[in-house]
Amino acid sequence: MGRKVYTNEFKAQVVEFYKSHTTEETVQKFGIPKPNASKWALKAGVFKGQGGNKHLLSFRHEVCQYYDNHTGVETVAKFGVSNDTLCRWRRELGYRNKSRGYNLYTEGLQPTVTKRERRNFVMTKAENGQLQGELMEIKLQYAVLEREFKQLKETIMEAIQQ
């Protein structure tokens, strides 16, 4: 028995439904294995936070970037995420935590590292994660537009035949 192959349009439909419903509801509606729904959503940049809240990668980056110029208390209060979640997101996305001696305001005062100057073409984890998140959002939008285009094309063809 072989593996079942799903089209990109079908995956896009599942992810769109998944954004506003639970994993169980998504699995029941589309009749797919539970790991598939989660995997496709992660690839599209949709994450489940605590309490079933889903956070896009762009939201995670926004929270992490806000923290660069504000305190942890301000960031947690504004976005409604826990301090542990904030630190975990910063670690996963490649942002440096202030607890490690990193301070945005004094970074310009620090001497530059020559080794980093030689490797300044290297993309940071944060930049890479942000670009991957944007790419997944664009791919999802493309799949949705492609599906709408096919429906419109079918409607036009039906109108021509009548």
N, C-alpha and C positions, 0 to 999 in steps of 0.2 A: 504494500500500500504506500503510495507516494505522498509527498507533502502537498497541501493545497496552496495554490498561488493566488494572491489577492492583487487586484489592480490598484494603481495609485489613487484612482478616483474613489474606489471603495474605502481605502485607508483614510482619505481626506474626509469622507462622510463620517466615518467612525470617530475621527478626532474631533470634528465639529460637534457631534452629538456628545462626546465624552467631556467637552469643555463645560457643559451645563448639566451633566448628569453624573451619577455615580458609576464606578466601574462595573458593578453588578448589573445595573440597568443597561449599560452599553453592551455587555456580554449577552444578556438575554435578548435584546432587540436585534442584534446582528448575528447571533449564533456563532460567535468566535471564541477561541480560548482566551481566558483572562490575561495571560501574559502578553498576548498579541496587542490587546487594547492599550495596556500600559506602555509597552515598547514603542508602539506607533506614536503615542502621545508624547513620550519623552523625546523621540526623534523630531517631533514637530515643535518642541520647546514648551510643552505644557507639563507642569509639575503639580503634584499633590503635596500640599503642606499639611501642617497639623490641623486636625479637625476636618479633613477633607477639602480644605481650601486649595484651589488650583492657582499656581503662580506661573506666569510666563517668564521665560528667561529674561526678557526685557524688563519686567518688573523687578526681578532679583538684582539686575544691574543698576536700576534706578535707586533701589534701597542702598546698595553698597556704595554708589557714588555720592548719595546724600550724606552718608556717614562720614565720608572724607572731610566734609566741611562743617559737620555738626557733631554733637555729642551722641553717645549711644542712647541716652535717655530720650533725647529729642527724636532720634530716628525710630526707636521702638514705639514711642507715642504716636508719631505721625503715620506710620505704616501698619501698626498693629501686629508686628511680628515679635517673637521673643528675642532676647539678647543672644541666646544660644544659637537660634536660627540665623541671626545676622552674622555672627562669627563663622558659622558653618558655611554659609553662602559665600562670604568673603574668601574663605580658605579654598572652597571648591572652584570659585571663579578666578582665583589668582590674585585677589586684592591683598595688600599687606595690612595686617591688623595693627592698630595703634598700640596695643599692649606689648608689642615686640619692639617698641622704641621708634616706630614709624610715626612721623607727624608731618602732615601736609604743609604746615606753615613754616617749619624749619628745614624742609628738605632742600630748598634752594641754597641754604647756608652751608650745607654739607659739602665737603670736597668731592669732586667727581672721581669716579673709579675708572682708571684707564682700561681695565679689562672689559668693562661694560661699553666703553666707547668703541672698542674694536668689534664688539658684537651688537652694535646698536640696530642692526637690521633684523635681529631676532624679535619675533612677535611675542608679547607676553601672554600668559594664560588668560588674563582678563580680556585682552583684545581678541584673542582667538575665540574664546567663549562667546563674546558679544557678536562677532562676525558669524559664528555658527548659528547662533540664535536668530539673527536677522535672516540668514539664508534659509533656515527651516520655515520661518514665517512667510517668506517670499514663495517658497515651494508650495506651501499650503494654499496661499492665495492663488497661485497659478493653477493648482489642481481644481479649486473651486471655480475659477473663471473658465477653465477648460470645460468643466462639466456644464456650466451655464451656456457656453458657446455651443456645445453639442445639442442641448435642448432647444436653443434658439434656431439652430440650423434645421432640426427636425420639424419645428413649427413652420418655418419658412417653406420647407419642402412639401409639407402637407397642404399649405395654403396654395402653392403653385399647382399641385395636382388637382385641386378642386375646381 
